[in-house]
Amino acid sequence: MAAKAELLSPAGDRERLRLAVLYGADAVYLAGRQFGMRSSAVNFSDEDLRWAVDYAHARGVKIYVTCNTLPREAELRELPAYLEFLQEAGVDALIIADLGVLELAKLHAPRVARHVSTQFGVINSATANSLFRLGADTVVLARETPLEDIRKIRDNTPPELRIEAFVHGAMCVSFSGRCLLSNYLTGRDANRGQCAQPCRWKYHLVEETRPGQYFEITEDGGTYILNSRDMRMIEHLPELLEAGVSSLKIEGRMKSAYYTAVTTNAYRHALDAALAGEPLDPLWVAETEKCSHRPYTTGFYFDEPGQHYDEASYSSTAEIAAVVQSCGEDRMALLTQRNKIFPGDALELLLPEGEPISFTAGELFDEEGNPISDTRRAMMRFRLRLPADAPEGAIVRKRLEKA
């Protein structure tokens, strides 16, 4: 078992970074405005990157920056200066998918660790060892790697080489993201951070002499023929640790701040239990149902994943209602609204330490302390008494009647 496994969470902007740190991430991965595989995410400007490093390091958390696009020839001219900037800013690691970028990182950011992205498709020890000799500190395994193969990769690679694996979030039907379908159908290149996710679309068959007539492709399985379920490995962290995984990665830089908070919190508690040899409290499995997701699967870790999902819907048993800005000694908190709250609503306070606390919304007040009937204005600030003291950034959520 890995002696000290890390929990690695996603961040698409400052708020998501704060929540990842607050709810227990050991490291956070994010992107600048260049060379990252999520080009439509907000991402981090140079100023934001400096802030992110300072904020995370002050709290003992590492920052990994994605440089995992496949740059074209003209872009290579811009890469050395960007790599030098990232080293100067103090980032802890670069996530890289291209051998040329790996070589340039050694030259222009030699003090920064080099992690080979899942985009590279590492599924065996021969590739892992080659990358280690080329200067990689970590390999992020392809999602298609079975657990039994991870054990063998660990046994046949140097102990200094860290192994990272995804444990939660969206999966791609193509080999770890090496997909041309988006580029072909929309002109948006998935290998350059612009994936339109056409694998999530509903498809019909058209016969060439009958334009405009759409025929179902299957009789009873739906027409989302490439659509994938989401991965959830929270119940299997001990097996991953025993196999030698060093870093447990949550997918989702383009997902909501609420998703970041809930998944990080759940996996933090699950990982702590696994490292301590304690059983997993089912509460933390249930937490993963409380953020938007497709039906879950364990991916390729144990057998064929049952990956196909025949519709487009997501489900959740809760939604974010507000974010704590401050909390006084009397537990009267100043919050920012994210969804409407009415007195009498069934709410939960999601804390970084301990279990979520259920409570009923009492009287509501505006920022000046005047009574109000609800929080009807988007992003309004209001006051509500909480069931416990809560730090800045803590989440108040509302249970949903339907899953």
C-alpha positions in Angstrom: 0.0 0.0 0.0 1.1 3.5 -0.8 2.5 5.0 2.5 1.1 8.5 1.7 -1.4 8.7 -1.0 -2.6 12.1 -2.1 -6.1 13.3 -3.0 -6.0 15.4 -6.1 -9.0 17.7 -6.9 -9.9 19.8 -9.9 -10.2 23.6 -10.0 -11.5 25.7 -12.9 -11.4 29.0 -11.1 -10.5 30.7 -7.8 -13.8 29.7 -6.0 -13.3 26.0 -6.9 -9.7 26.1 -5.8 -10.7 27.6 -2.4 -13.3 24.8 -2.0 -10.9 22.1 -3.0 -8.5 23.3 -0.4 -11.1 23.9 2.3 -12.6 20.4 1.9 -9.4 18.5 2.0 -7.4 18.2 -1.2 -3.7 17.5 -0.9 -3.1 18.9 -4.3 -5.2 20.7 -6.9 -4.8 20.6 -10.7 -5.7 23.6 -12.9 -4.9 25.3 -16.1 -3.5 28.6 -17.2 -4.9 30.4 -20.3 -2.6 28.4 -22.6 -1.8 24.7 -23.3 -4.6 23.2 -21.1 -7.1 20.5 -22.1 -10.1 22.4 -20.9 -10.0 25.6 -23.0 -13.6 26.6 -22.4 -13.1 26.5 -18.6 -12.5 29.9 -16.9 -9.0 28.8 -16.1 -6.3 31.0 -14.5 -4.6 34.1 -15.8 -1.0 34.7 -14.9 -2.1 36.8 -11.9 -4.5 34.1 -10.9 -1.8 31.4 -11.1 0.5 33.4 -8.8 -2.4 33.8 -6.4 -3.3 30.1 -6.6 0.2 29.0 -5.7 0.5 31.4 -2.8 -3.0 30.5 -1.5 -2.5 26.7 -1.8 1.1 26.7 -0.4 0.1 28.7 2.6 -2.3 25.9 3.4 0.1 23.0 2.6 -1.5 22.1 -0.7 0.3 21.6 -4.0 -0.6 23.1 -7.4 -0.3 21.1 -10.6 -0.8 23.0 -13.9 -1.9 21.3 -17.1 0.2 21.6 -20.2 -1.4 18.7 -21.8 -2.5 19.8 -25.3 -0.7 18.6 -28.3 0.9 21.9 -29.4 1.3 22.7 -33.1 4.5 24.0 -34.6 3.7 27.7 -34.3 2.7 27.3 -30.6 6.1 25.8 -29.6 7.6 29.3 -29.8 5.4 30.5 -27.0 5.9 27.4 -24.8 9.4 28.0 -23.3 8.5 31.4 -21.9 5.3 30.0 -20.4 7.2 27.1 -18.8 9.7 29.5 -17.3 6.8 31.6 -15.9 5.2 28.6 -14.3 8.5 27.7 -12.6 9.0 31.2 -11.4 5.4 31.3 -10.1 6.3 28.2 -7.9 3.9 25.6 -9.3 4.7 22.1 -8.1 4.2 20.0 -11.2 3.3 20.2 -14.9 0.9 17.7 -16.5 2.2 16.9 -19.9 0.9 14.8 -22.8 3.6 15.3 -25.4 7.2 14.1 -25.5 8.4 17.4 -27.0 6.8 19.3 -24.2 8.3 16.9 -21.7 11.8 17.7 -23.1 11.1 21.4 -23.1 9.9 21.3 -19.5 13.2 19.7 -18.5 15.1 22.6 -20.2 12.9 25.6 -19.2 11.3 24.5 -15.9 13.9 22.0 -14.4 12.8 22.6 -10.8 9.1 21.6 -11.5 8.0 18.0 -11.3 6.8 16.5 -14.6 3.6 14.4 -14.6 2.6 12.6 -17.8 -1.1 13.1 -18.6 -3.7 10.4 -19.0 -3.8 11.8 -22.6 -0.5 9.9 -23.2 -2.3 6.6 -22.7 0.0 4.8 -20.2 -1.2 1.3 -19.7 1.9 -0.8 -19.1 5.2 -0.7 -17.2 7.4 -0.5 -20.4 5.9 2.9 -21.2 6.0 4.0 -17.6 9.7 3.1 -17.4 10.5 4.8 -20.6 8.8 8.0 -19.4 10.6 7.8 -16.1 14.0 7.6 -17.9 12.9 10.6 -20.0 12.3 12.6 -16.8 8.7 11.9 -15.7 8.1 11.9 -11.9 4.5 10.7 -12.2 2.5 8.8 -14.8 -1.3 9.4 -14.9 -2.6 6.0 -16.0 -5.2 5.7 -18.8 -8.6 5.1 -17.5 -8.7 1.8 -19.4 -6.0 0.2 -17.1 -7.4 -2.7 -15.0 -6.6 -2.9 -11.3 -4.6 -6.1 -11.8 -2.4 -4.3 -14.4 -1.8 -1.4 -12.0 -0.3 -3.9 -9.5 2.0 -5.2 -12.2 3.0 -1.8 -13.3 3.8 -0.9 -9.7 5.9 -4.1 -9.3 7.8 -3.4 -12.5 8.6 0.3 -12.1 11.0 2.2 -9.9 9.4 3.1 -6.5 10.4 6.8 -7.2 7.9 6.9 -10.0 4.5 7.9 -8.7 1.4 6.4 -10.1 -1.8 8.5 -10.4 -5.2 7.1 -11.3 -8.7 8.6 -11.7 -11.2 7.6 -9.0 -14.3 9.8 -9.8 -16.0 11.7 -12.6 -16.8 11.6 -16.3 -15.3 8.9 -18.6 -14.6 9.1 -22.3 -15.6 6.4 -24.7 -12.4 7.0 -26.7 -9.0 5.9 -25.5 -8.3 8.4 -22.6 -9.4 11.4 -24.7 -7.5 10.7 -27.9 -10.7 11.5 -29.9 -11.2 12.9 -33.4 -15.0 12.8 -33.4 -15.4 16.4 -32.0 -13.0 17.8 -34.6 -14.7 15.9 -37.4 -18.3 16.9 -36.5 -17.8 20.4 -35.1 -14.3 21.6 -35.9 -13.5 21.7 -32.2 -10.3 19.7 -31.5 -10.6 17.4 -28.4 -6.8 17.1 -28.3 -6.5 20.9 -28.0 -8.9 21.4 -25.2 -12.1 22.2 -27.2 -14.1 18.9 -27.0 -17.8 19.4 -27.8 -18.5 16.0 -26.3 -20.4 14.5 -29.3 -20.1 11.1 -27.6 -22.9 12.4 -25.3 -25.3 13.2 -28.2 -28.4 11.3 -29.3 -28.0 9.7 -32.7 -30.4 8.5 -35.3 -30.0 6.8 -38.7 -30.8 8.6 -42.0 -31.2 6.7 -45.2 -29.7 8.7 -48.1 -32.8 8.7 -50.3 -35.1 9.8 -47.4 -33.5 13.0 -46.1 -35.1 14.4 -43.0 -36.5 11.0 -41.9 -34.8 9.9 -38.7 -34.8 6.3 -37.7 -34.0 4.8 -34.2 -30.8 2.9 -34.3 -31.9 0.4 -31.6 -35.2 -1.1 -30.6 -34.9 -0.7 -26.8 -31.4 0.7 -25.9 -31.8 4.3 -26.9 -29.8 6.1 -29.4 -27.0 7.5 -27.2 -24.7 4.9 -28.7 -21.5 6.5 -27.4 -22.7 7.9 -24.1 -20.8 6.9 -21.0 -21.6 6.6 -17.3 -19.5 8.3 -14.6 -16.8 6.6 -12.6 -17.0 6.2 -8.8 -14.4 4.3 -6.9 -15.0 5.7 -3.4 -15.8 2.2 -2.1 -12.6 0.7 -3.5 -9.8 3.0 -2.3 -8.1 0.3 -0.2 -7.7 -1.8 -3.4 -6.2 1.1 -5.3 -3.8 1.8 -2.5 -2.8 -1.8 -2.1 -2.1 -1.9 -5.9 0.3 1.0 -5.4 -1.6 4.1 -6.6 0.1 7.2 -5.2 -2.4 9.9 -6.3 -6.2 9.6 -6.4 -7.6 12.0 -9.0 -11.1 13.5 -9.2 -12.2 14.5 -12.7 -14.1 17.8 -13.2 -12.3 21.1 -13.9 -15.4 22.3 -15.8 -17.8 21.2 -13.2 -19.4 23.3 -10.5 -17.8 24.6 -7.3 -20.4 22.6 -5.5 -19.3 19.4 -7.2 -15.7 20.2 -6.2 -16.7 20.6 -2.6 -18.9 17.5 -2.3 -16.6 15.1 -4.1 -13.4 16.4 -2.4 -15.1 16.2 1.0 -16.4 12.6 0.4 -13.1 11.3 -0.9 -11.1 13.0 1.8 -13.0 11.1 4.5 -12.9 7.9 2.4 -9.1 8.1 1.9 -8.4 8.9 5.5 -10.4 5.8 6.5 -8.6 3.6 4.0 -5.2 4.8 5.1 -6.1 4.2 8.7 -7.4 0.7 7.9 -10.9 1.6 8.9 -14.2 0.7 7.2 -15.8 3.3 5.0 -18.9 5.0 6.4 -21.7 4.6 3.9 -22.5 8.2 4.5 -19.6 9.2 2.2 -20.8 7.0 -0.6 -24.2 8.7 -0.2 -22.6 12.1 -0.5 -21.6 11.3 -4.1 -25.3 11.1 -4.9 -25.8 14.7 -3.8 -24.0 16.3 -6.7 -25.0 16.1 -10.4 -23.9 12.8 -12.0 -24.7 10.1 -14.5 -25.2 6.6 -13.2 -22.0 5.3 -11.6 -19.7 2.5 -12.6 -16.3 1.4 -11.5 -14.9 1.9 -14.9 -12.4 -0.6 -16.3 -10.8 -1.4 -12.9 -12.4 -4.8 -12.3 -14.0 -6.0 -15.6 -15.9 -4.6 -18.5 -17.4 -1.4 -17.1 -21.0 -1.5 -18.3 -20.1 1.9 -19.5 -23.0 2.7 -21.9 -25.8 5.0 -20.7 -28.8 5.3 -23.0 -30.0 8.8 -22.1 -28.7 12.3 -21.4 -30.0 13.0 -17.9 -28.1 13.7 -14.8 -29.3 13.1 -11.2 -28.7 14.6 -7.8 -30.3 14.4 -4.4 -29.3 17.9 -3.3 -28.3 21.3 -4.7 -26.2 24.2 -3.4 -28.3 26.9 -1.7 -25.7 29.3 -0.4 -22.0 29.8 0.4 -20.9 31.1 3.8 -19.1 34.4 3.8 -18.6 34.8 7.6 -20.1 33.3 10.8 -20.5 35.1 14.1 -20.2 33.7 17.6 -23.9 33.3 17.7 -23.8 31.3 14.5 -25.6 34.0 12.6 -23.9 33.7 9.3 -23.6 36.0 6.3 -24.2 34.0 3.1 -24.3 34.4 -0.6 -27.3 32.9 -2.3 -27.0 30.3 -5.1 -30.5 28.9 -5.1 -33.7 30.2 -3.4 -34.2 29.5 0.3 -37.5 29.8 2.2 -38.0 29.6 6.0 -38.8 26.0 6.8 -36.7 24.5 4.0 -34.8 21.3 4.9 -31.1 22.2 4.6 -27.7 20.7 5.3 -24.4 22.4 6.3 -21.5 20.8 4.7 -18.4 21.2 6.9 -14.8 20.3 6.1 -14.6 18.3 9.4 -17.3 15.8 10.4 -20.6 14.8 8.9 -23.0 17.2 7.2 -25.5 18.7 9.7 -29.2 18.7 8.8 -31.2 21.6 9.9 -34.4 23.6 9.1 -34.1 27.1 7.8 -35.3 29.6 10.4 -35.8 33.3 9.9 -34.1 35.0 7.0 -32.6 38.5 7.1 -31.0 40.7 4.5 -27.5 41.9 4.8 -28.5 44.8 7.1 -30.5 42.5 9.4 -34.0 43.2 8.1 -36.4 40.2 7.9 -37.1 38.8 4.4 -39.5 36.1 3.2 -37.0 34.3 0.9 -33.7 34.7 -0.9 -35.2 35.4 -4.3 -32.4 37.5 -5.9 -29.5 35.7 -7.5 -26.2 36.0 -5.6 -27.8 38.2 -2.9 -26.2 38.3 0.5 -28.4 37.4 3.4 -28.2 36.2 7.0 -29.3 32.9 8.5 -28.5 31.2 11.8 -26.6 28.0 11.2 -26.6 24.8 13.4 -22.8 25.1 13.9 -19.9 27.5 13.4 -18.8 27.4 9.8 -15.7 28.7 8.0 -15.7 31.0 5.0 -16.6 29.0 1.9 -18.6 26.3 3.6 -21.6 25.1 1.7 -25.3 25.2 2.7 -27.4 23.0 0.5 -31.0 22.1 0.0 -32.3 18.5 -0.4 -34.2 17.8 -3.6 -37.5 15.9 -3.5 -36.5 13.9 -6.6 -33.1 12.2 -7.2 
